[in-house]
Each structure stands twice: as structure tokens, then as C-alpha cells.
């Protein structure tokens, strides 16, 4: 099946085919578009969620319920039952409920300031670009896309439209992670010498989109390995010089006929730090270990929704436990309300940098060569 066929099939499975779904979500062109249910001086930004899967429901929606400066203003879904459920729960007017076909009508919705794309990876470029053309600022889940070229197209579309583009790097706002960044980048325990970063889990449903390369772009590297790549970059505060990599053995040929089961990689950074990374769909592991000239630090759990736990050679880290998505959305919206821009460290260029490294890891694993990143 081609990528375009796979995309069409996926959207149809979401319920955006012809017939009842389209009618159920039709937005009359002459209907009055809702204004925000807050006074402007309350400074709350309206967010539309595109895709109402588990992450949107269990994390982002919770964040928007609890955040002080943003709220759920609209939804985009291909499933009528979800549209009804969410509309009732969040008291959304029918004019703020869209499907994937009439999505572009969101341009008329004055209540929506930010569109957050929470779809499978291969659909990120299309809906980010459509959101930009609708004149809305855009947040996108990671990985940003399935190729560097797609990232560049998304960045250009947002720049051309004069809208902000951000990627959902929630850990940038999480206290344990911020402490790791501080210690590593400020060389509080001396220079970083070695990083071991692992993230893997045992994947379930063999029919899910994460196991289809056309939709996911790859396997665990794209899904959870990106956290490991991020960690090595934010601990050192540097960009890697080169990468080598190896695919792990396939133990379930039917399940992993389209994507890797696991992959390991090695990188060197300008300051001399060496990194070993590992991601897997058959190993339950989650750890960041950093060795420095004068000590060490560790997070375990390091990347999941928490609570994260950390310690150093001086003892346990004493950091507050937070809901990652809530502090992320509040911080992003706070900066936007103050400056008109999203934080630069979660921008499209950051997403593109990760994508360049992920693609280099795949190239290194496929060819057996050391791939330069400079």
C-alpha cells in the first residue's frame, strides 16, 4: 500500500469518509462563529485539538482544564461519538466541532488562537500547513514529521502565514528535566563525559499505526527514541558531530515487518561527551544516566508522564511533581501573551534538528557507516 493510500485509509477509518460523518460535522458557511467565552483582559487563549486519541483526552485536555491562561475552544475529529462526548463535557457549540474535511472552516472561528495537531506522524505536515493557511498559530506533537523536508515545508508555511509554530516538547518545562539541563549545561559537576539514554516498552495492538512505516515514519526510534536524542542534546547543550547505529534483532517478524523492533546508536558531541542510545518496542526500559568529570546524575523514570525521579552523586533530587502538559501549555501561552511568540526552544527549528538526527540514525543503521551531522 502506498503512503497516500495508507493515509486515505487511515482517515476513512477515523470516520471522515463520505456520507453520515461529513453531514454530522458540516459547518454552515453563514453560521455565526463563536467569540471566546472570556473577556480579553482575562488573557486566555483558545486551543483547538486536532485528533482526540488517548494523548489528547488523557493529557492535553486535562491540561486545558487546569491551565490558567488557555482553554479548549474547539475540536477536530472524524468520530461522531467523540464529537458528542467532548461537546457535552466541554460545553462546545456545534460551530466549534469540525472534522478533517471541513477543518479549514476553523479560519472563521475567532475563539481559536492555537491549533494543536495530535495526529499520527505522517499527518502532521498536512494539518500544520492547513492550520497556518487558516491563520492560526500551531502546536504539533513530536516527532514533528517523518522527514527533514516535511519539517522545512511546515516551517515555511508558518513563516509565510505569519503564525507561530511549536512542537510539544513537554519535558522542557518539567522540573527534574530542567534541573538536569542546568547541571549539565552549566557544568555544575564538571563537563559531561558520557550519557546513557534508554527508552523502550512492549508495544501492544499489532494493527496500530505506530507499526506502519507510512504512518509513523519508523518504529520505536521515532516514537520514544526521540526523547533519548533530545536528552543527549539538552544535557550537553550541544549538537552531535556524528552518529553510528545498529538495528537489533527481529524476534517477531510478523509484528515488525514494517518497522524496526529496536535500535542502538552512538554519538559524539563537540565538548567530548559520548552518548549511547537505545529504543525498543520489546524492552521495558526508561533511564537517563549522565557521567561528568566530578560526579553523575540519573533520572529513572526519565521520559514518561511521571512522576519522574532523579538523583545525583550528592543524593536525591528534590523537585516538585507537576502535570507536564499543564505547565507546558501555561508556559507557552504566557510567553505568547507577553511577546507574541512561542518559546524558541520548542520551535520548528528544534523539531527539524531532532528529525535530522533521527534520519541519520536510520541511515547509519542501514549502511553501517558513520554519518556526519556537521
Beta strands, then each sheet from edge to edge (+ up, - down):
strand 1: 45-50
strand 2: 70-76
strand 3: 97-98
strand 4: 114-117
strand 5: 137-140
strand 6: 165-167
strand 7: 192-200
strand 8: 240-247
strand 9: 262-269
strand 10: 274-280
strand 11: 285-292
strand 12: 295-299
strand 13: 310-312
strand 14: 315-316
strand 15: 371-372
sheet 1: 3+ 2+ 1+ 4+ 5+ 6+
sheet 2: 14+ 13- 12+ 11- 7+ 10+ 9- 8+ 15-
end
